[in-house]
Amino acid sequence: MLNLSQPAVSHQISQLEAYYNKQLFIRANRKIKLSEAGKTLLEHGQQLIALNDRMESLLAEGDSSQTIKIGCSNTIGECLISKMIQDFIKWSSDIKSSQIQITIGTSVHIADLLYASEIDLALVEGQAGRYNFVSHEFYDDLLVLGISPQLRIDPGNQEPAKLEEMTWLIREPGCAMRQATLDLWKGLNIAPKSVLVYNSNTLIKEGVKNGLGIAVFSKLAICPEIQSRQLIVSRFKDRDRYRPFYLLRTDKQFKSNLHERLWDFIVDLDENPNASC
């Protein structure tokens, strides 16, 4: 039954008895049976094997004790992640929202948290190239120029000289939207004379709505304001401008069953996920 020779089995029996310092088998009249010590070993051995099988099964399955910490940059956290998590939970009926924790911050801050293993997955605007993360591009974010109707200016009129005269509202250093704005200025070869720096997308949105100036926006982030005509927007005249959103994780971190399922869910999205706004 074991596909072993009789001498090999006898040798292993001898080793087992020597290890426990007990006679485990009684040999008589060419027959063999378990001693009392052998019966005890068999009973407890079977229990240990069953317990090990149960442990392996539990660890292989997703269970309600697993949690995952996700870090999101501001636009993703404000406009995308809620709908994505809602769809993931619908797709994974055994997962509860209480198993998923979300932190929102700048792309640089979220990348630092991932590098420090304080979160498990990161969804950021830009790859956070300071670190060698495993990455997957999951969204193409359309950028637009936003202006308040109060200014009575056509955002489609994008003559460089006119844009330089406007006051621009931009994010603070370390924010992906600031970099997108600087890249635009470089591409248009302009150097605006008046710049206001804010540490919040919401503050920039309110400033532009109140006529303080103009700004580059993720169209995703200002859907309600466009629909209510609080902001008017235009695509850029030189070319459509997008910025990629990336899903990140570290290469050598422990990856729970829940972690792998959420990663695969996002990677397998066939198109840009629906936005909550």
C-alpha positions as CSV (number, residue, x, y, z in Angstrom):
1,M,0.0,0.0,0.0
2,L,2.8,2.4,0.8
3,N,4.9,1.3,-2.2
4,L,7.8,0.6,0.2
5,S,9.8,-2.5,0.8
6,Q,9.3,-4.5,4.0
7,P,12.8,-3.6,5.3
8,A,12.1,0.1,4.7
9,V,8.9,0.0,6.7
10,S,10.6,-1.9,9.5
11,H,13.4,0.7,9.6
12,Q,10.8,3.5,9.9
13,I,8.9,1.7,12.7
14,S,12.2,1.3,14.6
15,Q,13.0,5.0,14.2
16,L,9.5,5.9,15.4
17,E,9.8,3.7,18.5
18,A,13.2,5.1,19.3
19,Y,12.0,8.7,19.0
20,Y,9.1,8.1,21.5
21,N,11.1,5.5,23.5
22,K,8.0,3.3,23.5
23,Q,7.1,0.0,22.0
24,L,4.4,1.0,19.5
25,F,3.9,-2.4,17.8
26,I,3.5,-5.8,19.3
27,R,4.9,-8.6,17.1
28,A,3.7,-12.2,17.8
29,N,3.2,-15.3,15.6
30,R,4.0,-13.4,12.4
31,K,1.3,-10.9,13.3
32,I,1.6,-7.3,14.4
33,K,-0.8,-5.1,16.4
34,L,-0.7,-1.8,18.1
35,S,0.4,-1.5,21.7
36,E,-1.4,0.8,24.1
37,A,1.2,3.5,23.3
38,G,0.7,2.8,19.6
39,K,-3.1,3.3,19.9
40,T,-2.5,6.6,21.7
41,L,-0.1,7.8,19.0
42,L,-2.6,6.7,16.3
43,E,-5.5,8.5,17.8
44,H,-3.7,11.8,18.5
45,G,-1.9,11.6,15.2
46,Q,-5.2,11.4,13.3
47,Q,-6.5,14.4,15.2
48,L,-3.4,16.4,14.4
49,I,-3.6,15.6,10.7
50,A,-7.3,16.6,10.7
51,L,-6.5,19.8,12.5
52,N,-3.7,20.6,10.1
53,D,-6.1,20.0,7.1
54,R,-8.6,22.4,8.7
55,M,-6.0,25.0,9.2
56,E,-4.8,24.8,5.6
57,S,-8.4,25.0,4.4
58,L,-9.1,28.1,6.5
59,L,-6.0,29.9,5.4
60,A,-6.7,29.1,1.8
61,E,-10.2,30.6,2.0
62,G,-11.3,34.2,2.3
63,D,-12.8,34.8,5.7
64,S,-14.4,37.6,7.6
65,S,-11.4,38.3,9.7
66,Q,-9.3,39.5,6.7
67,T,-9.0,43.2,6.2
68,I,-7.3,45.3,3.5
69,K,-6.1,48.9,3.8
70,I,-6.3,50.9,0.6
71,G,-4.7,54.3,0.0
72,C,-6.2,56.7,-2.6
73,S,-5.0,60.0,-4.0
74,N,-7.6,62.8,-3.7
75,T,-9.5,62.6,-7.0
76,I,-9.7,58.8,-6.8
77,G,-10.8,58.9,-3.2
78,E,-13.4,61.6,-3.9
79,C,-14.9,60.3,-7.1
80,L,-14.0,56.7,-7.9
81,I,-13.2,54.4,-5.0
82,S,-16.7,54.2,-3.4
83,K,-18.3,52.9,-6.6
84,M,-15.4,50.5,-7.2
85,I,-15.7,49.0,-3.7
86,Q,-19.4,48.8,-4.1
87,D,-19.0,46.9,-7.3
88,F,-16.3,44.6,-5.8
89,I,-18.6,43.7,-2.9
90,K,-21.4,42.9,-5.2
91,W,-19.0,40.7,-7.2
92,S,-17.7,39.1,-4.0
93,S,-20.8,38.2,-1.9
94,D,-18.7,36.9,1.0
95,I,-16.9,40.3,1.5
96,K,-18.2,43.0,3.8
97,S,-17.5,46.7,3.6
98,S,-16.2,46.6,7.2
99,Q,-13.2,44.5,5.8
100,I,-12.0,47.4,3.7
101,Q,-10.3,50.5,5.1
102,I,-9.6,53.6,3.0
103,T,-7.1,56.4,3.5
104,I,-7.1,59.5,1.2
105,G,-4.2,61.9,0.6
106,T,-1.8,63.3,-2.0
107,S,-0.2,60.8,-4.4
108,V,3.2,61.3,-2.7
109,H,1.7,60.7,0.8
110,I,-0.1,57.5,-0.3
111,A,3.1,56.2,-2.0
112,D,5.0,56.8,1.2
113,L,2.4,54.9,3.2
114,L,2.6,51.9,0.8
115,Y,6.4,51.9,0.9
116,A,6.2,51.9,4.7
117,S,3.7,48.9,4.6
118,E,1.0,51.0,6.4
119,I,-1.4,50.2,3.5
120,D,-1.8,47.2,1.3
121,L,-2.8,48.7,-2.0
122,A,-2.5,52.2,-3.5
123,L,-4.5,53.9,-6.2
124,V,-2.8,57.1,-7.3
125,E,-2.6,59.8,-10.0
126,G,0.8,59.0,-11.4
127,Q,3.2,56.1,-10.7
128,A,5.0,57.6,-7.7
129,G,8.3,56.8,-9.4
130,R,10.5,57.3,-6.4
131,Y,9.7,53.7,-5.5
132,N,9.9,50.4,-7.5
133,F,6.3,49.3,-7.1
134,V,4.3,46.7,-9.1
135,S,1.9,48.9,-11.1
136,H,-1.1,48.6,-13.3
137,E,-2.8,51.5,-15.2
138,F,-6.5,51.2,-14.6
139,Y,-8.0,54.6,-15.6
140,D,-7.4,57.4,-18.1
141,D,-8.4,60.7,-16.6
142,L,-9.4,63.5,-18.9
143,L,-8.1,67.0,-18.0
144,V,-10.0,70.1,-18.8
145,L,-9.7,73.9,-18.3
146,G,-12.4,75.2,-15.9
147,I,-13.7,78.8,-15.7
148,S,-16.5,80.4,-13.8
149,P,-19.4,81.8,-15.8
150,Q,-19.0,85.0,-13.8
151,L,-15.8,85.8,-15.7
152,R,-17.7,85.8,-19.0
153,I,-14.7,84.2,-20.7
154,D,-14.8,81.3,-23.2
155,P,-12.6,78.5,-21.9
156,G,-12.2,77.5,-25.5
157,N,-10.2,80.7,-26.2
158,Q,-6.8,79.4,-25.2
159,E,-4.4,81.9,-26.8
160,P,-1.1,81.6,-24.8
161,A,-0.9,85.4,-24.2
162,K,-4.4,85.4,-22.8
163,L,-3.8,82.4,-20.6
164,E,-0.6,84.0,-19.2
165,E,-2.7,87.0,-18.1
166,M,-5.2,84.9,-16.1
167,T,-4.9,84.0,-12.4
168,W,-4.3,80.3,-12.0
169,L,-5.3,78.2,-9.0
170,I,-3.1,75.2,-8.5
171,R,-2.3,72.6,-5.8
172,E,0.6,72.5,-3.5
173,P,3.9,70.7,-4.2
174,G,3.6,66.9,-4.0
175,C,0.1,66.8,-5.6
176,A,-0.4,65.1,-8.9
177,M,-2.8,67.8,-10.2
178,R,-0.1,70.4,-9.6
179,Q,2.3,68.4,-11.8
180,A,-0.4,68.1,-14.5
181,T,-0.8,71.9,-14.5
182,L,2.9,72.5,-14.7
183,D,3.2,70.0,-17.6
184,L,0.4,72.0,-19.4
185,W,2.2,75.3,-18.9
186,K,5.4,73.7,-20.3
187,G,3.5,72.2,-23.3
188,L,1.9,75.6,-24.1
189,N,5.1,77.5,-23.4
190,I,3.5,79.9,-21.0
191,A,4.4,81.4,-17.6
192,P,1.3,82.7,-15.8
193,K,1.9,86.0,-14.0
194,S,-0.5,85.3,-11.1
195,V,-0.7,82.0,-9.3
196,L,-2.7,81.0,-6.1
197,V,-1.7,77.8,-4.3
198,Y,-4.2,75.7,-2.4
199,N,-4.0,72.5,-0.5
200,S,-7.4,71.2,-1.4
201,N,-9.2,70.3,-4.6
202,T,-12.4,71.6,-3.0
203,L,-10.9,75.0,-2.3
204,I,-9.7,75.3,-5.9
205,K,-13.1,74.3,-7.1
206,E,-14.8,76.9,-4.9
207,G,-12.2,79.6,-5.9
208,V,-12.8,79.1,-9.6
209,K,-16.6,79.0,-9.1
210,N,-16.4,82.4,-7.3
211,G,-14.4,83.9,-10.2
212,L,-10.9,84.1,-8.6
213,G,-9.2,82.5,-11.6
214,I,-9.0,79.4,-13.7
215,A,-7.7,75.9,-13.1
216,V,-6.9,72.6,-14.7
217,F,-9.4,70.0,-13.5
218,S,-10.1,66.3,-13.7
219,K,-13.4,66.3,-15.6
220,L,-14.2,63.3,-13.4
221,A,-14.0,65.5,-10.2
222,I,-16.3,68.3,-11.4
223,C,-19.3,66.5,-12.9
224,P,-21.9,68.1,-10.6
225,E,-20.5,71.6,-11.2
226,I,-20.6,71.1,-14.9
227,Q,-24.1,69.8,-14.9
228,S,-25.3,72.7,-12.7
229,R,-23.4,75.3,-14.8
230,Q,-21.4,76.5,-11.9
231,L,-18.3,75.8,-14.0
232,I,-17.8,75.8,-17.7
233,V,-15.0,73.8,-19.2
234,S,-13.2,73.1,-22.4
235,R,-10.8,70.4,-23.6
236,F,-7.4,71.8,-24.5
237,K,-7.0,73.0,-28.0
238,D,-3.5,71.6,-28.7
239,R,-4.5,68.1,-27.9
240,D,-6.6,66.0,-25.5
241,R,-4.7,65.7,-22.2
242,Y,-5.1,62.7,-20.0
243,R,-3.3,61.5,-16.9
244,P,-3.2,57.8,-15.9
245,F,-4.4,56.4,-12.6
246,Y,-2.3,53.5,-11.3
247,L,-2.9,50.6,-9.0
248,L,0.2,49.9,-6.9
249,R,1.6,47.3,-4.5
250,T,5.0,46.2,-3.3
251,D,6.6,43.2,-4.8
252,K,7.5,41.2,-1.7
253,Q,4.6,42.0,0.7
254,F,2.3,39.4,2.1
255,K,-0.8,39.1,-0.1
256,S,-3.9,37.8,1.6
257,N,-6.7,36.1,-0.3
258,L,-8.7,39.3,-0.1
259,H,-5.7,41.4,-1.4
260,E,-5.3,39.1,-4.4
261,R,-9.1,39.2,-5.2
262,L,-9.3,43.0,-5.1
263,W,-6.1,43.4,-7.1
264,D,-7.5,41.0,-9.8
265,F,-10.9,42.7,-9.8
266,I,-9.3,46.1,-10.6
267,V,-6.8,44.7,-13.1
268,D,-9.6,42.8,-14.9
269,L,-11.8,45.9,-15.4
270,D,-12.3,46.1,-19.2
271,E,-12.8,49.9,-19.3
272,N,-12.6,52.9,-17.1
273,P,-14.7,52.1,-13.9
274,N,-17.8,54.1,-13.5
275,A,-17.5,57.2,-11.3
276,S,-19.9,57.9,-8.4
277,C,-20.4,61.5,-9.6
